[in-house]
Amino acid sequence: MADRVIITLACSKCKNKNYHFQRGKKKDFKIELKKFCKACGKQVLHKQTKG
Ligand SMILES: [Zn+2]
């Protein structure tokens, strides 16, 4: 069984789920990245969310 999880990053402003990552399931820490959000039209902090 592959020890991987899908992580979704959602825009902290409009809550759009814009980015998906595959990560090893080693430690459960929250990811926060500044990424471009199409809905907001600019770079916004994205936070890890479920799904
Ligand atoms: Zn947004």
mmCIF file of the protein (N, C-alpha, C, O) and its ligand, coordinates in Angstrom:
data_MODEL
# 
_entry.id   MODEL 
# 
loop_
_entity.id 
_entity.type 
_entity.pdbx_number_of_molecules 
1 polymer     1 
2 non-polymer 1 
# 
_entity_poly.entity_id                      1 
_entity_poly.type                           'polypeptide(L)' 
_entity_poly.nstd_linkage                   no 
_entity_poly.nstd_monomer                   no 
_entity_poly.pdbx_seq_one_letter_code       MADRVIITLACSKCKNKNYHFQRGKKKDFKIELKKFCKACGKQVLHKQTKG 
_entity_poly.pdbx_seq_one_letter_code_can   MADRVIITLACSKCKNKNYHFQRGKKKDFKIELKKFCKACGKQVLHKQTKG 
_entity_poly.pdbx_strand_id                 A 
# 
loop_
_entity_poly_seq.entity_id 
_entity_poly_seq.num 
_entity_poly_seq.mon_id 
_entity_poly_seq.hetero 
1 1  MET n 
1 2  ALA n 
1 3  ASP n 
1 4  ARG n 
1 5  VAL n 
1 6  ILE n 
1 7  ILE n 
1 8  THR n 
1 9  LEU n 
1 10 ALA n 
1 11 CYS n 
1 12 SER n 
1 13 LYS n 
1 14 CYS n 
1 15 LYS n 
1 16 ASN n 
1 17 LYS n 
1 18 ASN n 
1 19 TYR n 
1 20 HIS n 
1 21 PHE n 
1 22 GLN n 
1 23 ARG n 
1 24 GLY n 
1 25 LYS n 
1 26 LYS n 
1 27 LYS n 
1 28 ASP n 
1 29 PHE n 
1 30 LYS n 
1 31 ILE n 
1 32 GLU n 
1 33 LEU n 
1 34 LYS n 
1 35 LYS n 
1 36 PHE n 
1 37 CYS n 
1 38 LYS n 
1 39 ALA n 
1 40 CYS n 
1 41 GLY n 
1 42 LYS n 
1 43 GLN n 
1 44 VAL n 
1 45 LEU n 
1 46 HIS n 
1 47 LYS n 
1 48 GLN n 
1 49 THR n 
1 50 LYS n 
1 51 GLY n 
# 
loop_
_struct_asym.id 
_struct_asym.entity_id 
A 1 
B 2 
# 
loop_
_chem_comp.id 
_chem_comp.type 
_chem_comp.mon_nstd_flag 
ALA 'L-peptide linking' y 
ARG 'L-peptide linking' y 
ASN 'L-peptide linking' y 
ASP 'L-peptide linking' y 
CYS 'L-peptide linking' y 
GLN 'L-peptide linking' y 
GLU 'L-peptide linking' y 
GLY 'peptide linking'   y 
HIS 'L-peptide linking' y 
ILE 'L-peptide linking' y 
LEU 'L-peptide linking' y 
LYS 'L-peptide linking' y 
MET 'L-peptide linking' y 
PHE 'L-peptide linking' y 
SER 'L-peptide linking' y 
THR 'L-peptide linking' y 
TYR 'L-peptide linking' y 
VAL 'L-peptide linking' y 
ZN  non-polymer         . 
# 
_pdbx_entity_nonpoly.entity_id   2 
_pdbx_entity_nonpoly.name        ? 
_pdbx_entity_nonpoly.comp_id     ZN 
# 
_pdbx_nonpoly_scheme.asym_id         B 
_pdbx_nonpoly_scheme.entity_id       2 
_pdbx_nonpoly_scheme.mon_id          ZN 
_pdbx_nonpoly_scheme.ndb_seq_num     1 
_pdbx_nonpoly_scheme.pdb_seq_num     101 
_pdbx_nonpoly_scheme.auth_seq_num    101 
_pdbx_nonpoly_scheme.pdb_mon_id      ZN 
_pdbx_nonpoly_scheme.auth_mon_id     ZN 
_pdbx_nonpoly_scheme.pdb_strand_id   A 
_pdbx_nonpoly_scheme.pdb_ins_code    . 
# 
loop_
_atom_site.group_PDB 
_atom_site.id 
_atom_site.type_symbol 
_atom_site.label_atom_id 
_atom_site.label_alt_id 
_atom_site.label_comp_id 
_atom_site.label_asym_id 
_atom_site.label_entity_id 
_atom_site.label_seq_id 
_atom_site.pdbx_PDB_ins_code 
_atom_site.Cartn_x 
_atom_site.Cartn_y 
_atom_site.Cartn_z 
_atom_site.occupancy 
_atom_site.B_iso_or_equiv 
_atom_site.pdbx_formal_charge 
_atom_site.auth_seq_id 
_atom_site.auth_comp_id 
_atom_site.auth_asym_id 
_atom_site.auth_atom_id 
_atom_site.pdbx_PDB_model_num 
ATOM   1   N  N  . MET A 1 1  ? 0.838   -1.198 0.000   1.00 0.00 ? 1   MET A N  1 
ATOM   2   C  CA . MET A 1 1  ? 0.000   0.000  0.000   1.00 0.00 ? 1   MET A CA 1 
ATOM   3   C  C  . MET A 1 1  ? 0.870   1.242  0.000   1.00 0.00 ? 1   MET A C  1 
ATOM   4   O  O  . MET A 1 1  ? 1.752   1.406  0.843   1.00 0.00 ? 1   MET A O  1 
ATOM   5   N  N  . ALA A 1 2  ? 0.610   2.094  -0.940  1.00 0.00 ? 2   ALA A N  1 
ATOM   6   C  CA . ALA A 1 2  ? 1.407   3.309  -1.064  1.00 0.00 ? 2   ALA A CA 1 
ATOM   7   C  C  . ALA A 1 2  ? 1.138   4.231  0.127   1.00 0.00 ? 2   ALA A C  1 
ATOM   8   O  O  . ALA A 1 2  ? -0.007  4.488  0.502   1.00 0.00 ? 2   ALA A O  1 
ATOM   9   N  N  . ASP A 1 3  ? 2.205   4.702  0.687   1.00 0.00 ? 3   ASP A N  1 
ATOM   10  C  CA . ASP A 1 3  ? 2.069   5.531  1.873   1.00 0.00 ? 3   ASP A CA 1 
ATOM   11  C  C  . ASP A 1 3  ? 2.010   6.996  1.473   1.00 0.00 ? 3   ASP A C  1 
ATOM   12  O  O  . ASP A 1 3  ? 2.894   7.794  1.784   1.00 0.00 ? 3   ASP A O  1 
ATOM   13  N  N  . ARG A 1 4  ? 0.936   7.316  0.772   1.00 0.00 ? 4   ARG A N  1 
ATOM   14  C  CA . ARG A 1 4  ? 0.803   8.682  0.274   1.00 0.00 ? 4   ARG A CA 1 
ATOM   15  C  C  . ARG A 1 4  ? -0.584  9.230  0.549   1.00 0.00 ? 4   ARG A C  1 
ATOM   16  O  O  . ARG A 1 4  ? -1.567  8.493  0.630   1.00 0.00 ? 4   ARG A O  1 
ATOM   17  N  N  . VAL A 1 5  ? -0.631  10.510 0.685   1.00 0.00 ? 5   VAL A N  1 
ATOM   18  C  CA . VAL A 1 5  ? -1.916  11.161 0.881   1.00 0.00 ? 5   VAL A CA 1 
ATOM   19  C  C  . VAL A 1 5  ? -2.018  12.339 -0.081  1.00 0.00 ? 5   VAL A C  1 
ATOM   20  O  O  . VAL A 1 5  ? -1.022  12.966 -0.441  1.00 0.00 ? 5   VAL A O  1 
ATOM   21  N  N  . ILE A 1 6  ? -3.234  12.613 -0.476  1.00 0.00 ? 6   ILE A N  1 
ATOM   22  C  CA . ILE A 1 6  ? -3.500  13.793 -1.300  1.00 0.00 ? 6   ILE A CA 1 
ATOM   23  C  C  . ILE A 1 6  ? -3.802  14.960 -0.377  1.00 0.00 ? 6   ILE A C  1 
ATOM   24  O  O  . ILE A 1 6  ? -4.649  14.878 0.512   1.00 0.00 ? 6   ILE A O  1 
ATOM   25  N  N  . ILE A 1 7  ? -3.101  16.024 -0.611  1.00 0.00 ? 7   ILE A N  1 
ATOM   26  C  CA . ILE A 1 7  ? -3.317  17.224 0.184   1.00 0.00 ? 7   ILE A CA 1 
ATOM   27  C  C  . ILE A 1 7  ? -3.894  18.301 -0.717  1.00 0.00 ? 7   ILE A C  1 
ATOM   28  O  O  . ILE A 1 7  ? -3.405  18.531 -1.823  1.00 0.00 ? 7   ILE A O  1 
ATOM   29  N  N  . THR A 1 8  ? -4.910  18.940 -0.245  1.00 0.00 ? 8   THR A N  1 
ATOM   30  C  CA . THR A 1 8  ? -5.541  20.014 -1.003  1.00 0.00 ? 8   THR A CA 1 
ATOM   31  C  C  . THR A 1 8  ? -5.240  21.341 -0.327  1.00 0.00 ? 8   THR A C  1 
ATOM   32  O  O  . THR A 1 8  ? -5.348  21.483 0.891   1.00 0.00 ? 8   THR A O  1 
ATOM   33  N  N  . LEU A 1 9  ? -4.860  22.307 -1.150  1.00 0.00 ? 9   LEU A N  1 
ATOM   34  C  CA . LEU A 1 9  ? -4.651  23.650 -0.632  1.00 0.00 ? 9   LEU A CA 1 
ATOM   35  C  C  . LEU A 1 9  ? -5.789  24.549 -1.102  1.00 0.00 ? 9   LEU A C  1 
ATOM   36  O  O  . LEU A 1 9  ? -6.089  24.630 -2.294  1.00 0.00 ? 9   LEU A O  1 
ATOM   37  N  N  . ALA A 1 10 ? -6.409  25.214 -0.151  1.00 0.00 ? 10  ALA A N  1 
ATOM   38  C  CA . ALA A 1 10 ? -7.528  26.099 -0.465  1.00 0.00 ? 10  ALA A CA 1 
ATOM   39  C  C  . ALA A 1 10 ? -7.144  27.541 -0.178  1.00 0.00 ? 10  ALA A C  1 
ATOM   40  O  O  . ALA A 1 10 ? -6.430  27.846 0.777   1.00 0.00 ? 10  ALA A O  1 
ATOM   41  N  N  . CYS A 1 11 ? -7.640  28.411 -1.038  1.00 0.00 ? 11  CYS A N  1 
ATOM   42  C  CA . CYS A 1 11 ? -7.416  29.832 -0.865  1.00 0.00 ? 11  CYS A CA 1 
ATOM   43  C  C  . CYS A 1 11 ? -8.004  30.293 0.470   1.00 0.00 ? 11  CYS A C  1 
ATOM   44  O  O  . CYS A 1 11 ? -9.142  29.965 0.804   1.00 0.00 ? 11  CYS A O  1 
ATOM   45  N  N  . SER A 1 12 ? -7.222  31.046 1.217   1.00 0.00 ? 12  SER A N  1 
ATOM   46  C  CA . SER A 1 12 ? -7.691  31.475 2.535   1.00 0.00 ? 12  SER A CA 1 
ATOM   47  C  C  . SER A 1 12 ? -8.731  32.588 2.438   1.00 0.00 ? 12  SER A C  1 
ATOM   48  O  O  . SER A 1 12 ? -9.384  32.917 3.428   1.00 0.00 ? 12  SER A O  1 
ATOM   49  N  N  . LYS A 1 13 ? -8.884  33.162 1.258   1.00 0.00 ? 13  LYS A N  1 
ATOM   50  C  CA . LYS A 1 13 ? -9.861  34.250 1.095   1.00 0.00 ? 13  LYS A CA 1 
ATOM   51  C  C  . LYS A 1 13 ? -11.191 33.731 0.544   1.00 0.00 ? 13  LYS A C  1 
ATOM   52  O  O  . LYS A 1 13 ? -12.242 33.937 1.151   1.00 0.00 ? 13  LYS A O  1 
ATOM   53  N  N  . CYS A 1 14 ? -11.140 33.056 -0.610  1.00 0.00 ? 14  CYS A N  1 
ATOM   54  C  CA . CYS A 1 14 ? -12.383 32.644 -1.261  1.00 0.00 ? 14  CYS A CA 1 
ATOM   55  C  C  . CYS A 1 14 ? -12.674 31.159 -1.074  1.00 0.00 ? 14  CYS A C  1 
ATOM   56  O  O  . CYS A 1 14 ? -13.723 30.674 -1.498  1.00 0.00 ? 14  CYS A O  1 
ATOM   57  N  N  . LYS A 1 15 ? -11.753 30.435 -0.444  1.00 0.00 ? 15  LYS A N  1 
ATOM   58  C  CA . LYS A 1 15 ? -11.937 29.010 -0.122  1.00 0.00 ? 15  LYS A CA 1 
ATOM   59  C  C  . LYS A 1 15 ? -11.948 28.106 -1.348  1.00 0.00 ? 15  LYS A C  1 
ATOM   60  O  O  . LYS A 1 15 ? -12.311 26.934 -1.243  1.00 0.00 ? 15  LYS A O  1 
ATOM   61  N  N  . ASN A 1 16 ? -11.557 28.626 -2.504  1.00 0.00 ? 16  ASN A N  1 
ATOM   62  C  CA . ASN A 1 16 ? -11.416 27.778 -3.679  1.00 0.00 ? 16  ASN A CA 1 
ATOM   63  C  C  . ASN A 1 16 ? -10.300 26.769 -3.451  1.00 0.00 ? 16  ASN A C  1 
ATOM   64  O  O  . ASN A 1 16 ? -9.247  27.100 -2.904  1.00 0.00 ? 16  ASN A O  1 
ATOM   65  N  N  . LYS A 1 17 ? -10.544 25.536 -3.877  1.00 0.00 ? 17  LYS A N  1 
ATOM   66  C  CA . LYS A 1 17 ? -9.513  24.505 -3.748  1.00 0.00 ? 17  LYS A CA 1 
ATOM   67  C  C  . LYS A 1 17 ? -8.696  24.489 -5.030  1.00 0.00 ? 17  LYS A C  1 
ATOM   68  O  O  . LYS A 1 17 ? -9.099  23.901 -6.033  1.00 0.00 ? 17  LYS A O  1 
ATOM   69  N  N  . ASN A 1 18 ? -7.562  25.133 -4.983  1.00 0.00 ? 18  ASN A N  1 
ATOM   70  C  CA . ASN A 1 18 ? -6.816  25.390 -6.205  1.00 0.00 ? 18  ASN A CA 1 
ATOM   71  C  C  . ASN A 1 18 ? -5.659  24.437 -6.449  1.00 0.00 ? 18  ASN A C  1 
ATOM   72  O  O  . ASN A 1 18 ? -5.271  24.230 -7.598  1.00 0.00 ? 18  ASN A O  1 
ATOM   73  N  N  . TYR A 1 19 ? -5.105  23.857 -5.408  1.00 0.00 ? 19  TYR A N  1 
ATOM   74  C  CA . TYR A 1 19 ? -3.883  23.068 -5.569  1.00 0.00 ? 19  TYR A CA 1 
ATOM   75  C  C  . TYR A 1 19 ? -3.987  21.731 -4.853  1.00 0.00 ? 19  TYR A C  1 
ATOM   76  O  O  . TYR A 1 19 ? -4.542  21.611 -3.760  1.00 0.00 ? 19  TYR A O  1 
ATOM   77  N  N  . HIS A 1 20 ? -3.422  20.726 -5.528  1.00 0.00 ? 20  HIS A N  1 
ATOM   78  C  CA . HIS A 1 20 ? -3.412  19.389 -4.956  1.00 0.00 ? 20  HIS A CA 1 
ATOM   79  C  C  . HIS A 1 20 ? -1.990  18.849 -4.982  1.00 0.00 ? 20  HIS A C  1 
ATOM   80  O  O  . HIS A 1 20 ? -1.262  19.011 -5.961  1.00 0.00 ? 20  HIS A O  1 
ATOM   81  N  N  . PHE A 1 21 ? -1.621  18.214 -3.901  1.00 0.00 ? 21  PHE A N  1 
ATOM   82  C  CA . PHE A 1 21 ? -0.288  17.629 -3.812  1.00 0.00 ? 21  PHE A CA 1 
ATOM   83  C  C  . PHE A 1 21 ? -0.390  16.192 -3.336  1.00 0.00 ? 21  PHE A C  1 
ATOM   84  O  O  . PHE A 1 21 ? -1.318  15.807 -2.624  1.00 0.00 ? 21  PHE A O  1 
ATOM   85  N  N  . GLN A 1 22 ? 0.587   15.420 -3.751  1.00 0.00 ? 22  GLN A N  1 
ATOM   86  C  CA . GLN A 1 22 ? 0.766   14.108 -3.144  1.00 0.00 ? 22  GLN A CA 1 
ATOM   87  C  C  . GLN A 1 22 ? 1.959   14.181 -2.225  1.00 0.00 ? 22  GLN A C  1 
ATOM   88  O  O  . GLN A 1 22 ? 3.022   14.678 -2.596  1.00 0.00 ? 22  GLN A O  1 
ATOM   89  N  N  . ARG A 1 23 ? 1.773   13.683 -1.029  1.00 0.00 ? 23  ARG A N  1 
ATOM   90  C  CA . ARG A 1 23 ? 2.862   13.710 -0.064  1.00 0.00 ? 23  ARG A CA 1 
ATOM   91  C  C  . ARG A 1 23 ? 2.974   12.366 0.620   1.00 0.00 ? 23  ARG A C  1 
ATOM   92  O  O  . ARG A 1 23 ? 2.010   11.608 0.715   1.00 0.00 ? 23  ARG A O  1 
ATOM   93  N  N  . GLY A 1 24 ? 4.162   12.095 1.088   1.00 0.00 ? 24  GLY A N  1 
ATOM   94  C  CA . GLY A 1 24 ? 4.320   10.939 1.958   1.00 0.00 ? 24  GLY A CA 1 
ATOM   95  C  C  . GLY A 1 24 ? 3.626   11.211 3.276   1.00 0.00 ? 24  GLY A C  1 
ATOM   96  O  O  . GLY A 1 24 ? 3.575   12.345 3.752   1.00 0.00 ? 24  GLY A O  1 
ATOM   97  N  N  . LYS A 1 25 ? 3.098   10.155 3.850   1.00 0.00 ? 25  LYS A N  1 
ATOM   98  C  CA . LYS A 1 25 ? 2.307   10.329 5.066   1.00 0.00 ? 25  LYS A CA 1 
ATOM   99  C  C  . LYS A 1 25 ? 3.202   10.149 6.285   1.00 0.00 ? 25  LYS A C  1 
ATOM   100 O  O  . LYS A 1 25 ? 3.032   9.214  7.067   1.00 0.00 ? 25  LYS A O  1 
ATOM   101 N  N  . LYS A 1 26 ? 4.141   11.047 6.428   1.00 0.00 ? 26  LYS A N  1 
ATOM   102 C  CA . LYS A 1 26 ? 5.088   10.895 7.527   1.00 0.00 ? 26  LYS A CA 1 
ATOM   103 C  C  . LYS A 1 26 ? 4.630   11.649 8.762   1.00 0.00 ? 26  LYS A C  1 
ATOM   104 O  O  . LYS A 1 26 ? 4.500   11.090 9.851   1.00 0.00 ? 26  LYS A O  1 
ATOM   105 N  N  . LYS A 1 27 ? 4.394   12.921 8.560   1.00 0.00 ? 27  LYS A N  1 
ATOM   106 C  CA . LYS A 1 27 ? 3.970   13.723 9.699   1.00 0.00 ? 27  LYS A CA 1 
ATOM   107 C  C  . LYS A 1 27 ? 2.809   14.600 9.300   1.00 0.00 ? 27  LYS A C  1 
ATOM   108 O  O  . LYS A 1 27 ? 2.729   15.090 8.173   1.00 0.00 ? 27  LYS A O  1 
ATOM   109 N  N  . ASP A 1 28 ? 1.933   14.783 10.223  1.00 0.00 ? 28  ASP A N  1 
ATOM   110 C  CA . ASP A 1 28 ? 0.731   15.556 9.953   1.00 0.00 ? 28  ASP A CA 1 
ATOM   111 C  C  . ASP A 1 28 ? 0.962   16.999 10.368  1.00 0.00 ? 28  ASP A C  1 
ATOM   112 O  O  . ASP A 1 28 ? 0.646   17.402 11.487  1.00 0.00 ? 28  ASP A O  1 
ATOM   113 N  N  . PHE A 1 29 ? 1.511   17.753 9.458   1.00 0.00 ? 29  PHE A N  1 
ATOM   114 C  CA . PHE A 1 29 ? 1.693   19.175 9.738   1.00 0.00 ? 29  PHE A CA 1 
ATOM   115 C  C  . PHE A 1 29 ? 0.961   19.967 8.671   1.00 0.00 ? 29  PHE A C  1 
ATOM   116 O  O  . PHE A 1 29 ? 0.768   19.495 7.550   1.00 0.00 ? 29  PHE A O  1 
ATOM   117 N  N  . LYS A 1 30 ? 0.569   21.144 9.021   1.00 0.00 ? 30  LYS A N  1 
ATOM   118 C  CA . LYS A 1 30 ? -0.205  21.954 8.090   1.00 0.00 ? 30  LYS A CA 1 
ATOM   119 C  C  . LYS A 1 30 ? 0.713   22.692 7.134   1.00 0.00 ? 30  LYS A C  1 
ATOM   120 O  O  . LYS A 1 30 ? 1.779   23.189 7.497   1.00 0.00 ? 30  LYS A O  1 
ATOM   121 N  N  . ILE A 1 31 ? 0.246   22.736 5.896   1.00 0.00 ? 31  ILE A N  1 
ATOM   122 C  CA . ILE A 1 31 ? 1.011   23.400 4.856   1.00 0.00 ? 31  ILE A CA 1 
ATOM   123 C  C  . ILE A 1 31 ? 0.335   24.727 4.530   1.00 0.00 ? 31  ILE A C  1 
ATOM   124 O  O  . ILE A 1 31 ? -0.879  24.794 4.338   1.00 0.00 ? 31  ILE A O  1 
ATOM   125 N  N  . GLU A 1 32 ? 1.120   25.749 4.474   1.00 0.00 ? 32  GLU A N  1 
ATOM   126 C  CA . GLU A 1 32 ? 0.613   27.052 4.060   1.00 0.00 ? 32  GLU A CA 1 
ATOM   127 C  C  . GLU A 1 32 ? 1.565   27.635 3.024   1.00 0.00 ? 32  GLU A C  1 
ATOM   128 O  O  . GLU A 1 32 ? 2.759   27.796 3.275   1.00 0.00 ? 32  GLU A O  1 
ATOM   129 N  N  . LEU A 1 33 ? 1.015   27.945 1.862   1.00 0.00 ? 33  LEU A N  1 
ATOM   130 C  CA . LEU A 1 33 ? 1.833   28.469 0.783   1.00 0.00 ? 33  LEU A CA 1 
ATOM   131 C  C  . LEU A 1 33 ? 1.141   29.654 0.139   1.00 0.00 ? 33  LEU A C  1 
ATOM   132 O  O  . LEU A 1 33 ? -0.084  29.696 0.018   1.00 0.00 ? 33  LEU A O  1 
ATOM   133 N  N  . LYS A 1 34 ? 1.952   30.611 -0.270  1.00 0.00 ? 34  LYS A N  1 
ATOM   134 C  CA . LYS A 1 34 ? 1.394   31.719 -1.021  1.00 0.00 ? 34  LYS A CA 1 
ATOM   135 C  C  . LYS A 1 34 ? 1.372   31.332 -2.490  1.00 0.00 ? 34  LYS A C  1 
ATOM   136 O  O  . LYS A 1 34 ? 2.416   31.154 -3.119  1.00 0.00 ? 34  LYS A O  1 
ATOM   137 N  N  . LYS A 1 35 ? 0.156   31.205 -3.029  1.00 0.00 ? 35  LYS A N  1 
ATOM   138 C  CA . LYS A 1 35 ? -0.021  30.755 -4.400  1.00 0.00 ? 35  LYS A CA 1 
ATOM   139 C  C  . LYS A 1 35 ? -1.012  31.667 -5.111  1.00 0.00 ? 35  LYS A C  1 
ATOM   140 O  O  . LYS A 1 35 ? -1.790  32.400 -4.499  1.00 0.00 ? 35  LYS A O  1 
ATOM   141 N  N  . PHE A 1 36 ? -0.940  31.581 -6.454  1.00 0.00 ? 36  PHE A N  1 
ATOM   142 C  CA . PHE A 1 36 ? -1.859  32.385 -7.245  1.00 0.00 ? 36  PHE A CA 1 
ATOM   143 C  C  . PHE A 1 36 ? -3.257  31.769 -7.218  1.00 0.00 ? 36  PHE A C  1 
ATOM   144 O  O  . PHE A 1 36 ? -3.422  30.571 -7.448  1.00 0.00 ? 36  PHE A O  1 
ATOM   145 N  N  . CYS A 1 37 ? -4.250  32.591 -6.939  1.00 0.00 ? 37  CYS A N  1 
ATOM   146 C  CA . CYS A 1 37 ? -5.641  32.154 -6.965  1.00 0.00 ? 37  CYS A CA 1 
ATOM   147 C  C  . CYS A 1 37 ? -6.338  32.811 -8.146  1.00 0.00 ? 37  CYS A C  1 
ATOM   148 O  O  . CYS A 1 37 ? -6.357  34.035 -8.276  1.00 0.00 ? 37  CYS A O  1 
ATOM   149 N  N  . LYS A 1 38 ? -6.914  31.968 -9.010  1.00 0.00 ? 38  LYS A N  1 
ATOM   150 C  CA . LYS A 1 38 ? -7.575  32.502 -10.207 1.00 0.00 ? 38  LYS A CA 1 
ATOM   151 C  C  . LYS A 1 38 ? -8.804  33.315 -9.830  1.00 0.00 ? 38  LYS A C  1 
ATOM   152 O  O  . LYS A 1 38 ? -9.096  34.340 -10.446 1.00 0.00 ? 38  LYS A O  1 
ATOM   153 N  N  . ALA A 1 39 ? -9.514  32.854 -8.823  1.00 0.00 ? 39  ALA A N  1 
ATOM   154 C  CA . ALA A 1 39 ? -10.747 33.540 -8.416  1.00 0.00 ? 39  ALA A CA 1 
ATOM   155 C  C  . ALA A 1 39 ? -10.436 34.920 -7.842  1.00 0.00 ? 39  ALA A C  1 
ATOM   156 O  O  . ALA A 1 39 ? -11.142 35.890 -8.114  1.00 0.00 ? 39  ALA A O  1 
ATOM   157 N  N  . CYS A 1 40 ? -9.369  34.995 -7.044  1.00 0.00 ? 40  CYS A N  1 
ATOM   158 C  CA . CYS A 1 40 ? -8.993  36.276 -6.435  1.00 0.00 ? 40  CYS A CA 1 
ATOM   159 C  C  . CYS A 1 40 ? -8.168  37.126 -7.395  1.00 0.00 ? 40  CYS A C  1 
ATOM   160 O  O  . CYS A 1 40 ? -8.126  38.349 -7.257  1.00 0.00 ? 40  CYS A O  1 
ATOM   161 N  N  . GLY A 1 41 ? -7.515  36.495 -8.365  1.00 0.00 ? 41  GLY A N  1 
ATOM   162 C  CA . GLY A 1 41 ? -6.722  37.217 -9.344  1.00 0.00 ? 41  GLY A CA 1 
ATOM   163 C  C  . GLY A 1 41 ? -5.391  37.708 -8.816  1.00 0.00 ? 41  GLY A C  1 
ATOM   164 O  O  . GLY A 1 41 ? -4.791  38.617 -9.390  1.00 0.00 ? 41  GLY A O  1 
ATOM   165 N  N  . LYS A 1 42 ? -4.925  37.122 -7.737  1.00 0.00 ? 42  LYS A N  1 
ATOM   166 C  CA . LYS A 1 42 ? -3.634  37.520 -7.174  1.00 0.00 ? 42  LYS A CA 1 
ATOM   167 C  C  . LYS A 1 42 ? -3.102  36.410 -6.289  1.00 0.00 ? 42  LYS A C  1 
ATOM   168 O  O  . LYS A 1 42 ? -3.749  35.382 -6.089  1.00 0.00 ? 42  LYS A O  1 
ATOM   169 N  N  . GLN A 1 43 ? -1.907  36.639 -5.764  1.00 0.00 ? 43  GLN A N  1 
ATOM   170 C  CA . GLN A 1 43 ? -1.320  35.658 -4.866  1.00 0.00 ? 43  GLN A CA 1 
ATOM   171 C  C  . GLN A 1 43 ? -1.949  35.780 -3.485  1.00 0.00 ? 43  GLN A C  1 
ATOM   172 O  O  . GLN A 1 43 ? -2.004  36.858 -2.892  1.00 0.00 ? 43  GLN A O  1 
ATOM   173 N  N  . VAL A 1 44 ? -2.415  34.646 -2.999  1.00 0.00 ? 44  VAL A N  1 
ATOM   174 C  CA . VAL A 1 44 ? -3.100  34.602 -1.717  1.00 0.00 ? 44  VAL A CA 1 
ATOM   175 C  C  . VAL A 1 44 ? -2.545  33.415 -0.931  1.00 0.00 ? 44  VAL A C  1 
ATOM   176 O  O  . VAL A 1 44 ? -2.127  32.412 -1.510  1.00 0.00 ? 44  VAL A O  1 
ATOM   177 N  N  . LEU A 1 45 ? -2.547  33.542 0.354   1.00 0.00 ? 45  LEU A N  1 
ATOM   178 C  CA . LEU A 1 45 ? -2.121  32.413 1.193   1.00 0.00 ? 45  LEU A CA 1 
ATOM   179 C  C  . LEU A 1 45 ? -3.112  31.266 1.066   1.00 0.00 ? 45  LEU A C  1 
ATOM   180 O  O  . LEU A 1 45 ? -4.317  31.441 1.244   1.00 0.00 ? 45  LEU A O  1 
ATOM   181 N  N  . HIS A 1 46 ? -2.577  30.081 0.752   1.00 0.00 ? 46  HIS A N  1 
ATOM   182 C  CA . HIS A 1 46 ? -3.403  28.882 0.649   1.00 0.00 ? 46  HIS A CA 1 
ATOM   183 C  C  . HIS A 1 46 ? -3.090  27.973 1.812   1.00 0.00 ? 46  HIS A C  1 
ATOM   184 O  O  . HIS A 1 46 ? -1.934  27.802 2.198   1.00 0.00 ? 46  HIS A O  1 
ATOM   185 N  N  . LYS A 1 47 ? -4.120  27.402 2.357   1.00 0.00 ? 47  LYS A N  1 
ATOM   186 C  CA . LYS A 1 47 ? -3.954  26.526 3.510   1.00 0.00 ? 47  LYS A CA 1 
ATOM   187 C  C  . LYS A 1 47 ? -4.463  25.133 3.213   1.00 0.00 ? 47  LYS A C  1 
ATOM   188 O  O  . LYS A 1 47 ? -5.361  24.925 2.398   1.00 0.00 ? 47  LYS A O  1 
ATOM   189 N  N  . GLN A 1 48 ? -3.859  24.196 3.902   1.00 0.00 ? 48  GLN A N  1 
ATOM   190 C  CA . GLN A 1 48 ? -4.267  22.805 3.735   1.00 0.00 ? 48  GLN A CA 1 
ATOM   191 C  C  . GLN A 1 48 ? -5.701  22.613 4.220   1.00 0.00 ? 48  GLN A C  1 
ATOM   192 O  O  . GLN A 1 48 ? -6.119  23.160 5.240   1.00 0.00 ? 48  GLN A O  1 
ATOM   193 N  N  . THR A 1 49 ? -6.431  21.821 3.456   1.00 0.00 ? 49  THR A N  1 
ATOM   194 C  CA . THR A 1 49 ? -7.806  21.529 3.849   1.00 0.00 ? 49  THR A CA 1 
ATOM   195 C  C  . THR A 1 49 ? -8.088  20.061 3.581   1.00 0.00 ? 49  THR A C  1 
ATOM   196 O  O  . THR A 1 49 ? -7.277  19.371 2.963   1.00 0.00 ? 49  THR A O  1 
ATOM   197 N  N  . LYS A 1 50 ? -9.210  19.592 4.034   1.00 0.00 ? 50  LYS A N  1 
ATOM   198 C  CA . LYS A 1 50 ? -9.575  18.195 3.811   1.00 0.00 ? 50  LYS A CA 1 
ATOM   199 C  C  . LYS A 1 50 ? -10.102 18.008 2.402   1.00 0.00 ? 50  LYS A C  1 
ATOM   200 O  O  . LYS A 1 50 ? -10.706 18.913 1.827   1.00 0.00 ? 50  LYS A O  1 
ATOM   201 N  N  . GLY A 1 51 ? -9.870  16.830 1.853   1.00 0.00 ? 51  GLY A N  1 
ATOM   202 C  CA . GLY A 1 51 ? -10.460 16.484 0.561   1.00 0.00 ? 51  GLY A CA 1 
ATOM   203 C  C  . GLY A 1 51 ? -9.480  16.436 -0.504  1.00 0.00 ? 51  GLY A C  1 
ATOM   204 O  O  . GLY A 1 51 ? -9.828  16.157 -1.651  1.00 0.00 ? 51  GLY A O  1 
HETATM 205 ZN ZN . ZN  B 2 .  ? -9.044  33.031 -3.777  1.00 0.00 2 101 ZN  A ZN 1 
# 
